Amino acid sequence: MSKANFLPFNFLGLDEEESAFDTSKVVILPVPFERTVSFGRGTSKGPHSIIYASRSLELYDDELGYEPHHIGIHTLSELESNVDPAQMVESLSEVCTDLLKDNKFIITLGGEHSITYGAVKAHKKKHEVFSVLNIDAHCDLRDSYEGTKFNHACVMRRIVEDGIPVTEVGIRSYSIEEAEFIKRQENIKIIHAREINENKNDKWVQDALSTLLPKVYISIDMDGFDPSIVPGTGTPEPGGLDWYQVIRLIREVFYSREVVGLDIVELAPIAGITGPDVLAAKLAYKSVGYKFRNSFD
């Protein structure tokens, strides 16, 4: 694996025994890649900030009633990111392929959203048939943007073209090109943020679940959250989701499907505002708890 920048601390601040690679079921893979952002910058600092903020979390999960970290969470060093977007996709795919051979559950921390394609390509080699659940403000379905097909605005287009069905939740901004593409596709399902806001019960959660295959890869773009909650992201959009809406959705997905992988991307940390960093860290840790809940029965 080609990695650089060893972090001075592990996710959650776990000691070496608790986070040994061989005994850990989960690996945290930081990918500080930032080459195709189109508005605000700073996503390259996201992985470090999430891992740093994770040290503030309580290890006990009051909802689940146990400490999920006992299944073992290993923090990898940051993936070398001084490459072009196409090279990053291939490099990340290779790293994730090796980790999946070791039966690790990978939580990839970005970095910009373009990295998701590399992780998904690796999971496709192992699992073949699965859905991608994308929580996002944007569809990311452009064919090309700013001179590359591997732009963060194109990531879901590449995934759909690989024959993987995509369900997108929290959407509230996309181009006419993307709107026309969606009309021609049967394997893209959109649940707009306005639909969620207008739906005063949990029907939207069931609508999302009904579109997903038995296996699911989850991608969480931090701009899926409302900017009042997560101001630190490259392309904020008003009218986003809140913490409990996102948690309600991913909990139901983990409980009703086999979640094969997860990424959290597009956090652009703001100095002095640590709330979004902690939110992203807790989102990762809650996901570990949901994924391995049967280990604590």
VEXGUVO-394233 format. One record per residue: residue in one letter; x, y, z of N, C-alpha, C, CB in turn. Coordinates in steps of 0.001 Angstrom, whole numbers, padded with zeros to 6 digits, always signed. Glycine has a CB too. Example, Ala and Ser with C-alpha at 12.3 -4.5 7.8 and 13.67 -1.06 7.14 Angstrom:
2
A+013190-005690+007800+012300-004500+007800+013200-003300+007800+011308-004473+009046/S+012850-002250+007080+013670-001060+007140+012900+000030+007870+014084-000598+005725/
//
This chain:
297
M+000839-001192+000000+000000+000000+000000+000882+001252+000000-000953+000000+001224/S+000514+002244-000800+001275+003485-000836+000614+004493+000079+001381+004038-002274/K+001190+004674+001245+000620+005600+002210+001715+006513+002742-000070+004839+003365/A+001299+007670+003285+002242+008605+003865+001592+009252+005068+002693+009669+002835/N+002338+010124+005750+001785+010933+006833+001180+010091+007951+000740+011869+006286/F+002027+009483+008756+001551+008737+009898+000933+009695+010913+002693+007924+010533/L-000261+009376+011364-000937+010234+012331-000371+009997+013733-002463+009977+012312/P-000299+011039+014555+000251+010877+015905-000736+010282+016902+000724+012203+016417/F-001956+009974+016438-002963+009420+017338-003929+008554+016539-003725+010549+018084/N-004587+007618+017220-005557+006726+016588-006969+007264+016730-005470+005329+017192/F-007870+006763+015897-009288+007076+016043-009727+006729+017459-010143+006308+014995/L-010435+007653+018099-010913+007538+019483-009783+007609+020513-011669+006236+019658/G-008545+007788+020058-007428+007777+020989-007131+006407+021551-007695+008716+022104/L-007510+005361+020821-007303+003992+021307-005817+003680+021381-008017+002970+020395/D-005444+002850+022370-004044+002466+022474-003722+001387+021438-003720+001966+023901/E-002457+001026+021353-002010+000104+020309-002647-001280+020435-000503-000026+020351/E-002878-001731+021656-003479-003054+021846-004919-003079+021358-003421-003461+023319/E-005659-002001+021656-007066-001933+021258-007231-001712+019754-007767-000818+022020/S-006173-001254+019094-006302-000883+017689-005347-001647+016775-006068+000593+017533/A-004881-002792+017220-003965-003587+016402-004643-004026+015101-003472-004821+017190/F-003938-003977+014014-004523-004295+012706-005056-005723+012659-003488-004095+011599/D-004279-006676+013108-004644-008085+012970-005929-008444+013694-003532-008950+013478/T-006193-007799+014820-007363-008153+015636-008540-007201+015447-006977-008181+017093/S-008369-006158+014657-009440-005177+014452-010350-005585+013298-008847-003787+014185/K-011651-005439+013509-012613-005714+012448-012844-004492+011558-013934-006175+013049/V-012486-003320+012068-012717-002065+011356-011382-001383+011087-013655-001131+012165/V-011247-000786+009908-010103+000081+009645-010609+001463+009240-009186-000521+008537/I-009961+002476+009790-010211+003864+009407-009146+004239+008392-010191+004836+010653/L-009580+004617+007186-008657+004942+006097-008773+006427+005762-008947+004070+004840/P-007829+007258+006187-007878+008692+005888-007321+008986+004499-007097+009483+006944/V-008092+009727+003712-007688+010047+002339-007830+011564+002135-008556+009247+001285/P-006780+012336+002421-006871+013805+002357-006722+014355+000941-005810+014423+003243/F-007485+013793+000020-007375+014168-001396-008241+015385-001686-007784+012991-002311/E-007649+016388-002360-008384+017614-002705-007788+018198-003982-008328+018661-001536/R-008360+017780-005100-007846+018255-006385-008942+018821-007294-007133+017125-007097/T-010214+018475-007060-011261+018889-008000-012354+019718-007344-011876+017676-008645/V-012126+020208-006124-013169+021012-005473-013463+022238-006320-012740+021432-004037/S-014738+022658-006335-015158+023691-007273-015636+024976-006598-016247+023157-008144/F-015606+025027-005271-016017+026256-004577-015110+026436-003361-017539+026200-004147/G-015600+026128-002172-014766+026265-000988-013713+025171-000902-015625+026249+000254/R-012594+025486-000260-011506+024527-000125-011365+024083+001334-010182+025136-000633/G-010520+023072+001545-010225+022640+002908-010518+021187+003197-010979+023463+003849/T-011037+020430+002203-011393+019030+002471-010168+018157+002751-012165+018457+001291/S-008996+018599+002318-007794+017808+002596-007506+017722+004092-006593+018407+001874/K-008042+018672+004853-007838+018681+006300-008909+017872+007047-007829+020116+006808/G-009916+017390+006303-011032+016691+006929-010658+015437+007691-012016+016339+005903/P-009918+014492+007083-009621+013245+007799-008885+013461+009115-008803+012340+006923/H-007866+014301+009083-007109+014579+010310-008015+015174+011378-005937+015533+010021/S-008884+016118+010989-009765+016781+011961-010791+015818+012542-010480+017959+011308/I-011299+014913+011715-012270+013928+012217-011607+012997+013234-012869+013103+011046/I-010428+012512+012910-009737+011591+013808-009320+012309+015088-008507+010976+013113/Y-008864+013549+014951-008513+014335+016140-009741+014540+017026-007913+015704+015731/A-010884+014923+016411-012108+015171+017171-012650+013908+017822-013164+015770+016271/S-012392+012756+017220-012920+011490+017767-012411+011213+019165-012551+010329+016860/R-011291+011800+019530-010730+011572+020861-011590+012180+021957-009329+012140+020940/S-012524+013073+021565-013411+013694+022557-014654+012858+022842-013829+015069+022084/L-014867+011801+022057-016099+011012+022191-016034+010062+023389-016358+010213+020909/E-017167+009863+024027-017295+008790+025013-017292+007458+024273-018597+008955+025872/L-016616+006472+024816-016558+005168+024169-017860+004387+024345-015393+004366+024721/Y-018615+004705+025385-019902+004040+025637-020979+004693+024792-020283+004101+027144/D-021761+003890+024083-022876+004379+023285-024162+004180+024081-022947+003650+021906/D-024788+005275+024493-025956+005182+025377-027157+004584+024661-026316+006558+025924/E-027271+004740+023345-028372+004146+022583-028223+002632+022513-028430+004738+021164/L-027002+002175+022268-026752+000755+022055-026454+000001+023343-025612+000581+021101/G-025939+000705+024336-025698+000066+025624-024393-000704+025710-026814-000850+025932/Y-023427-000360+024859-022118-001015+024930-021055-000089+024340-022136-002382+024177/E-019807-000533+024395-018684+000222+023846-018241-000439+022527-017493+000285+024874/P-018672+000090+021400-018396-000564+020117-016915-000741+019796-019028+000217+019026/H-016062+000051+020386-014636-000020+020038-014005-001362+020379-013881+001077+020745/H-014684-002167+021222-014109-003452+021621-013982-004443+020459-014951-004064+022713/I-014659-004175+019342-014478-005068+018191-013153-004795+017467-015652-004912+017209/G-012494-003719+017865-011195-003377+017289-011315-002394+016141-010493-004623+016816/I-010686-001227+016279-010705-000199+015233-009265+000236+014991-011616+001030+015637/H-008755-000074+013822-007371+000253+013480-007342+001495+012593-006680-000941+012769/T-006469+002437+012906-006333+003660+012123-005106+003560+011224-006232+004898+013048/L-005332+003596+009924-004245+003572+008957-003632+004958+008807-004743+003059+007603/S-002412+005025+008305-001824+006311+007973-002515+006874+006738-000300+006180+007743/E-002366+008160+006508-003057+008822+005410-002558+008304+004058-002867+010342+005501/L-003491+008090+003159-003136+007644+001816-002447+008780+001057-004394+007158+001050/E-001377+008456+000367-000667+009453-000444-001631+010098-001432+000526+008805-001198/S-001710+011430-001403-002736+012121-002177-002192+013091-003204-003636+012848-001262/N-000890+013101-003423-000297+014004-004401-000291+013363-005788+001133+014388-003981/V-001501+013039-006260-001683+012388-007561-002880+013029-008256-001888+010838-007402/D-003069+012705-009539-004233+013261-010229-005475+012434-009893-004000+013297-011765/P-006670+012943-010211-007905+012258-009798-008030+010819-010282-009077+013027-010286/A-007665+010548-011530-007762+009178-012040-006821+008254-011295-007457+009137-013537/Q-005610+008722-011006-004647+007921-010244-005148+007661-008828-003283+008624-010197/M-005804+008653-008233-006330+008471-006873-007384+007366-006840-006932+009791-006345/V-008255+007358-007837-009280+006308-007901-008632+004932-007925-010175+006494-009143/E-007626+004752-008758-006982+003452-008882-006187+003099-007623-006067+003434-010103/S-005487+004073-007066-004699+003827-005856-005586+003426-004694-003889+005064-005486/L-006671+004159-004510-007587+003847-003409-008259+002499-003630-008650+004947-003263/S-008608+002199-004880-009212+000906-005182-008274-000235-004807-009580+000821-006664/E-006996-000091-005115-006015-001126-004786-005879-001314-003280-004660-000776-005389/V-005806-000205-002548-005678-000286-001090-006905-000954-000482-005482+001119-000484/C-008093-000527-000916-009327-001113-000370-009453-002589-000752-010559-000333-000871/T-009015-002951-001935-009055-004358-002352-008236-005216-001396-008528-004516-003796/D-007040-004760-001042-006202-005501-000100-006859-005611+001268-004840-004834+000032/L-007459-004528+001730-008103-004533+003043-009315-005465+003065-008526-003113+003431/L-010066-005494+001982-011229-006381+001897-010813-007846+001874-012053-006055+000654/K-009650-008134+001308-009141-009506+001341-008855-009946+002772-007870-009628+000488/D-008557-008976+003641-008340-009249+005056-009634-009182+005862-007333-008271+005621/N-010767-009066+005137-012102-009046+005756-012284-007881+006721-012354-010349+006489/K-011732-006734+006358-011911-005537+007181-013134-004750+006708-010646-004647+007133/F-013837-004141+007664-014886-003181+007336-014194-001821+007247-016066-003186+008416/I-014251-001215+006065-013488+000002+005803-014376+001230+005968-012879-000032+004389/I-013911+002166+006795-014515+003490+006870-013505+004462+006281-014907+003881+008353/T-013807+004965+005092-012917+005886+004402-013304+007318+004760-012970+005664+002864/L-012318+008099+005179-012558+009490+005545-011920+010407+004512-012007+009793+006955/G-012757+011236+003852-012212+012198+002895-012040+013545+003531-013102+012315+001676/G-011382+014415+002795-011189+014406+001370-012483+014666+000606-010600+013102+000952/E-012261+014956-000673-013397+015265-001524-014138+014001-001960-012936+016046-002742/H-015338+014209-002513-016239+013094-002776-015777+012215-003936-017619+013616-003060/S-014866+012697-004753-014391+011888-005875-013771+010572-005418-013381+012670-006686/I-013274+010509-004186-012606+009296-003706-013563+008118-003565-011939+009565-002376/T-014853+008398-003436-015830+007324-003241-015775+006301-004372-017238+007905-003136/Y-015510+006766-005588-015493+005847-006723-014413+004787-006558-015278+006614-008025/G-013252+005168-006057-012183+004194-005834-012578+003136-004827-010927+004890-005369/A-013192+003556-003730-013623+002604-002710-014711+001684-003245-014123+003341-001468/V-015661+002246-003985-016757+001440-004524-016239+000419-005529-017809+002339-005182/K-015281+000798-006368-014700-000144-007333-014127-001372-006622-013599+000549-008164/A-013457-001152-005499-012894-002278-004743-013988-003154-004172-011994-001774-003617/H-015024-002548-003646-016123-003329-003066-016870-004115-004145-017100-002404-002316/K-016902-003575-005353-017573-004304-006439-016828-005592-006784-017690-003415-007689/K-015503-005574-006674-014726-006779-006934-015103-007895-005957-013226-006475-006839/K-015403-007521-004729-015704-008531-003711-017180-008899-003670-015272-008036-002350/H-018054-007909-003746-019474-008154-003492-020318-008206-004757-020011-007092-002587/E-019820-007695-005862-020457-007744-007181-021780-006986-007244-020688-009176-007578/V-022775-007402-006466-024107-006795-006563-024446-006094-005251-025184-007867-006903/F-024613-004789-005312-025007-004015-004132-025504-002651-004590-023817-003865-003124/S-026139-001940-003674-026574-000567-003924-025601+000397-003261-028018-000335-003401/V-025584+001614-003769-024914+002717-003080-025986+003664-002556-023911+003466-004030/L-025937+003941-001268-026782+004959-000656-025932+006209-000487-027375+004475+000721/N-026306+007271-001166-025563+008527-001118-026383+009578-000392-025200+009009-002540/I-025904+010018+000766-026533+011114+001497-025784+012377+001112-026510+010876+003061/D-026487+013333+000499-025783+014408-000188-026750+015546-000491-025126+013892-001486/A-026210+016745-000683-027016+017860-001184-027103+017843-002698-026438+019186-000715/H-026100+017206-003341-025971+017237-004799-026012+015833-005382-024671+017935-005207/C-026467+015715-006623-026561+014402-007264-025202+013865-007703-027485+014479-008459/D-024255+014751-008032-022920+014330-008496-023023+013388-009699-022147+013636-007351/L-023891+013752-010649-024154+012911-011809-023713+013553-013128-025621+012587-011873/R-022877+014568-013072-022361+015160-014304-021447+014157-015008-021599+016484-014006/D-021452+014193-016322-020576+013304-017072-019121+013738-016935-020985+013270-018547/S-018890+015041-016970-017557+015592-016794-017708+016983-016207-016763+015625-018140/Y-016701+017423-015474-016780+018765-014894-015367+019318-014732-017528+018743-013523/E-015192+020531-015219-013909+021224-015136-012758+020356-015661-013633+021638-013690/G-013037+019663-016768-011986+018980-017491-011674+017557-017077-010794+019746-017377/T-012453+016984-016168-012179+015603-015766-013472+014849-015454-011249+015578-014545/K-013493+013581-015818-014607+012710-015486-014510+012193-014050-014664+011545-016459/F-013424+012524-013359-013230+012059-011990-013383+013204-010990-011853+011411-011841/N-014093+014249-011392-014420+015360-010521-015387+014905-009427-015023+016519-011330/H-015384+015609-008315-016326+015260-007239-017774+015404-007685-016078+016138-006013/A-018013+016210-008717-019370+016388-009231-019794+015269-010180-019479+017717-009938/C-018912+014301-010410-019182+013209-011361-019196+011834-010706-018148+013222-012463/V-018963+011777-009412-018670+010484-008781-019824+009495-008903-018336+010687-007317/M-021062+009941-008710-022187+009007-008796-022466+008605-010247-023445+009631-008171/R-022119+009446-011197-022255+009091-012620-021344+007905-012943-021908+010312-013536/R-020116+007946-012455-019177+006841-012701-019688+005554-012053-017765+007189-012159/I-020246+005676-010878-020736+004491-010166-021934+003876-010896-021125+004857-008716/V-022862+004714-011349-024020+004223-012098-023575+003557-013393-024998+005372-012402/E-022584+004133-014052-022086+003562-015308-021441+002199-015093-021083+004510-015957/D-021015+001917-013879-020479+000592-013549-021579-000411-013206-019508+000700-012384/G-022830-000006-013422-023946-000915-013208-024411-001034-011770-023583-002244-013695/I-024029-000092-010924-024402-000124-009507-025565+000832-009282-023192+000253-008595/P-026699+000361-008777-027828+001256-008515-027527+002215-007371-029081+000447-008196/V-027986+003442-007524-027702+004498-006563-029008+005097-006055-026812+005591-007194/T-029108+005214-004730-030202+005940-004095-029605+007166-003423-030977+005040-003064/E-030153+008343-003754-029608+009595-003227-030645+010278-002339-029176+010537-004380/V-030220+010624-001131-031133+011165-000118-030623+012525+000359-031275+010182+001083/G-031548+013472+000457-031197+014811+000930-030877+015770-000195-030028+014736+001860/I-031138+015360-001439-030759+016134-002614-031571+017434-002697-030958+015296-003891/R-030859+018514-003034-031537+019804-003187-030834+020740-004177-031640+020484-001840/S-029945+020182-004995-029282+021006-006002-028674+020129-007090-028198+021884-005355/Y-029084+020340-008361-028433+019667-009475-028731+020396-010777-028885+018204-009563/S-027952+020073-011795-028024+020780-013071-029106+020194-013972-026674+020731-013779/I-029437+020917-015034-030409+020402-016001-029855+019168-016704-030775+021487-017034/E-028543+019133-016933-027911+017943-017517-028170+016723-016636-026385+018162-017697/E-028011+016895-015338-028240+015787-014411-029716+015413-014365-027744+016150-013007/A-030590+016412-014401-032033+016140-014381-032446+015288-015572-032827+017451-014377/E-031917+015596-016761-032232+014819-017965-031654+013408-017872-031693+015528-019219/F-030457+013284-017300-029842+011969-017148-030671+011093-016203-028398+012107-016623/I-031150+011669-015110-031960+010929-014138-033231+010378-014797-032328+011838-012941/K-033840+011167-015670-035073+010737-016340-034846+009485-017193-035621+011872-017216/R-033626+009309-017684-033335+008185-018580-032854+006944-017824-032287+008597-019602/Q-032731+007025-016517-032144+005939-015736-033172+005283-014811-030968+006460-014919/E-033169+003972-014785-034046+003253-013858-033345+002918-012545-034555+001975-014507/N-032019+003003-012535-031286+002588-011341-030768+003770-010524-030130+001701-011735/I-031439+004924-010685-031167+006083-009831-032470+006493-009157-030559+007275-010656/K-032460+006540-007847-033629+006975-007084-033243+008211-006264-034160+005825-006154/I-034074+009239-006341-033795+010497-005661-034869+010760-004607-033724+011665-006673/I-034439+011047-003393-035342+011526-002343-034863+012919-001965-035368+010554-001085/H-035615+013924-002387-035214+015308-002182-035370+015722-000716-036034+016231-003079/A-034572+016671-000310-034670+017184+001051-036036+017808+001308-033567+018206+001314/R-036600+018461+000301-037921+019070+000490-038997+018010+000742-038296+019914-000735/E-038852+016839+000116-039800+015755+000372-039697+015283+001819-039549+014579-000591/I-038482+015208+002324-038266+014779+003709-038872+015799+004659-036755+014592+004004/N-038683+017085+004365-039206+018140+005226-040729+018158+005228-038671+019494+004783/E-041310+017865+004071-042770+017873+003970-043405+016624+004566-043185+018007+002525/N-042603+015567+004716-043085+014292+005234-042881+014277+006740-042356+013092+004557/K-043955+014385+007486-043844+014538+008930-043696+013214+009670-045041+015264+009449/N-043681+012115+008953-043415+010826+009594-042166+010214+008970-044638+009860+009453/D-041970+008930+009158-040763+008273+008664-040949+007583+007322-040292+007276+009665/K-041986+007942+006584-042235+007278+005304-041042+007414+004361-043488+007855+004644/W-040359+008538+004405-039216+008742+003505-038110+007726+003771-038664+010165+003658/V-037970+007319+005042-036971+006303+005378-037350+004982+004714-036851+006128+006921/Q-038622+004605+004825-039078+003369+004203-039003+003447+002678-040504+003058+004642/D-039257+004630+002133-039124+004814+000682-037684+004570+000243-039574+006234+000269/A-036736+005079+001024-035315+004870+000708-034953+003399+000822-034419+005708+001639/L-035373+002762+001899-035059+001347+002117-035597+000480+000991-035629+000875+003451/S-036770+000819+000489-037415-000012-000544-036625-000037-001844-038823+000495-000821/T-035719+000909-002021-034932+000970-003262-033608+000219-003155-034662+002416-003633/L-033234-000231-001960-031900-000766-001732-031853-002286-001881-031417-000371-000354/L-030772-002778-002446-030524-004212-002550-030091-004768-001189-029445-004502-003626/P-029985-006095-001052-029605-006685+000244-028254-006194+000775-029566-008188+000121/K-027316-005850-000135-026036-005295+000291-025971-003824-000114-024849-006093-000324/V-025389-002996+000773-025376-001548+000555-024023-000967+000945-026503-000865+001358/Y-023526-000079+000113-022384+000768+000461-022935+002160+000748-021298+000798-000693/I-022538+002762+001878-023046+004080+002271-021970+005141+002056-023508+004072+003752/S-022337+006205+001353-021469+007366+001187-022175+008582+001782-021114+007601-000322/I-021488+009274+002698-022084+010429+003367-021253+011667+003049-022174+010202+004907/D-021819+012530+002219-021229+013831+001950-021727+014769+003050-021605+014364+000502/M-020797+015445+003702-021189+016281+004838-022085+017441+004443-019967+016811+005525/D-022136+017800+003145-023070+018847+002764-024504+018339+002690-022668+019437+001435/G-024709+017038+002913-026064+016535+003076-026733+017117+004302-026057+015031+003160/F-025927+017448+005316-026448+018116+006509-026738+019585+006199-025444+017996+007687/D-027653+020164+006947-027934+021584+006801-026703+022397+007191-029151+021993+007659/P-026381+023472+006477-025195+024262+006809-025241+024918+008179-025000+025311+005782/S-026419+025021+008788-026474+025526+010164-025855+024526+011132-027926+025826+010572/I-025798+023248+010723-025200+022191+011533-023767+021933+011100-026024+020902+011436/V-023556+021889+009789-022223+021651+009226-021890+022805+008267-022158+020258+008482/P-021374+023914+008805-020979+025015+007920-019684+024720+007173-020823+026294+008719/G-018881+023816+007685-017575+023533+007108-017632+022483+006029-016629+023099+008172/T-018023+022880+004829-018038+021987+003682-017887+022830+002431-019342+021135+003635/G-017380+022243+001358-017000+023023+000193-018143+023656-000567-016252+022179-000719/T-019303+022966-000636-020442+023471-001413-021722+023363-000589-020591+022689-002747/P-021879+024221+000414-023062+024153+001274-024341+024526+000520-022885+025073+002479/E-025426+023907+000928-026740+024189+000354-027757+024308+001487-027163+023078-000661/P-028612+025330+001469-029624+025454+002529-030654+024338+002457-030327+026807+002438/G-031324+024100+003584-032432+023154+003611-032030+021710+003764-033218+023292+002391/G-030915+021458+004454-030408+020100+004566-030953+019303+005726-028960+020137+004670/L-030360+018131+005935-030823+017179+006946-030231+017518+008309-030450+015737+006546/D-030873+016987+009352-030320+017158+010690-029731+015836+011179-031404+017670+011670/W-029128+015862+012365-028436+014691+012912-029363+013502+013034-027837+015014+014269/Y-030528+013686+013638-031409+012550+013909-032028+011984+012636-032506+012963+014871/Q-032239+012798+011620-032732+012264+010351-031701+011339+009713-033084+013408+009388/V-030452+011769+009708-029404+010939+009113-029189+009671+009931-028089+011727+009003/I-029152+009800+011250-028964+008629+012118-030118+007647+011959-028838+009062+013591/R-031338+008155+011869-032511+007284+011709-032385+006471+010424-033822+008119+011694/L-031950+007132+009368-031825+006441+008087-030727+005387+008124-031546+007440+006973/I-029524+005762+008542-028433+004786+008474-028639+003646+009458-027096+005466+008745/R-029281+003927+010601-029577+002840+011542-030475+001808+010901-030231+003384+012815/E-031509+002258+010207-032427+001326+009553-031734+000565+008431-033643+002072+009005/V-030816+001220+007742-030078+000524+006685-029173-000546+007285-029246+001522+005853/F-028448-000204+008344-027587-001195+008997-028405-002359+009559-026773-000534+010119/Y-029588-002089+010070-030396-003139+010693-031119-004020+009687-031399-002524+011620/S-031381-003483+008487-032184-004255+007532-031389-004740+006318-033346-003420+007060/R-030156-004274+006177-029322-004659+005054-027926-005023+005553-029253-003525+004009/E-027134-005626+004674-025724-005841+004983-024935-004655+004430-025205-007202+004384/V-024489-003802+005314-023676-002658+004887-022245-003140+004710-023750-001476+005922/V-021708-002973+003494-020397-003545+003168-019264-002540+003314-020407-004086+001758/G-019576-001255+003333-018544-000238+003463-019172+001128+003665-017634-000230+002235/L-018332+002095+004043-018848+003422+004396-017765+004455+004130-019308+003474+005889/D-018171+005622+003632-017248+006750+003625-017952+008008+004110-016666+006968+002219/I-017157+008912+004659-017615+010226+005104-016674+011235+004464-017631+010354+006693/V-017231+012120+003635-016391+012985+002818-016856+014438+002880-016385+012500+001376/E-016013+015316+002327-016326+016732+002101-016445+017570+003375-017601+016835+001337/L-015810+017149+004466-015683+018038+005611-014522+018991+005349-015467+017233+006934/A-014781+020285+005424-013742+021311+005297-013695+022054+006632-014032+022304+004084/P-012846+021625+007542-012854+022159+008906-012655+023682+008951-011769+021481+009724/I-013321+024304+009908-013198+025735+010147-012526+025933+011504-014597+026445+010095/A-011463+026676+011542-010734+026897+012793-011659+027471+013854-009537+027836+012566/G-011650+026846+015025-012458+027319+016144-013879+026807+016169-012490+028780+016133/I-014311+026106+015113-015669+025536+015070-015513+024018+014956-016525+026127+013855/T-015548+023341+016073-015244+021907+016089-016478+021017+016025-014466+021574+017321/G-017671+021614+016112-018887+020809+016099-019008+019880+014906-020065+021698+016136/P-018791+020363+013674-018890+019479+012521-017869+018345+012539-018727+020275+011264/D-016672+018604+013070-015647+017566+013158-016100+016452+014098-014308+018163+013641/V-016649+016864+015244-017146+015890+016214-018331+015124+015639-017547+016587+017528/L-019218+015830+014926-020373+015164+014304-019905+014064+013357-021251+016189+013541/A-018932+014371+012508-018440+013370+011560-017809+012188+012283-017426+013996+010602/A-017053+012463+013345-016420+011397+014123-017463+010508+014783-015489+011988+015185/K-018496+011140+015344-019536+010347+016012-020352+009553+014994-020465+011261+016836/L-020532+010104+013824-021234+009382+012757-020484+008100+012406-021390+010275+011501/A-019168+008192+012318-018354+007008+012046-018466+005996+013175-016892+007400+011838/Y-018395+006484+014418-018432+005568+015565-019812+004938+015728-018042+006307+016850/K-020889+005711+015505-022229+005129+015550-022362+004031+014505-023301+006212+015329/S-021767+004242+013334-021841+003245+012270-021162+001950+012688-021203+003782+010991/V-020039+002051+013382-019367+000852+013903-020288+000106+014861-018045+001229+014616/G-020941+000851+015735-021862+000227+016688-023019-000476+016011-022396+001257+017639/Y-023595+000160+014994-024706-000462+014269-024243-001703+013492-025345+000555+013306/K-023093-001593+012871-022590-002690+012040-022326-003948+012868-021308-002263+011320/F-021766-003784+014056-021338-004944+014838-022178-005156+016088-019892-004792+015228/R-023438-004722+016025-024319-004839+017198-024481-006283+017642-025690-004242+016893/N-024469-007233+016695-024672-008646+017064-023490-009208+017848-024902-009491+015810/S-022357-008533+017801-021181-008982+018558-021332-008718+020047-019925-008294+018042/F-022352-007894+020410-022494-007498+021794-023777-008036+022415-022459-005997+021903/D-024478-008930+021706-025718-009510+022253-025441-010417+023439-026461-010294+021173/
//
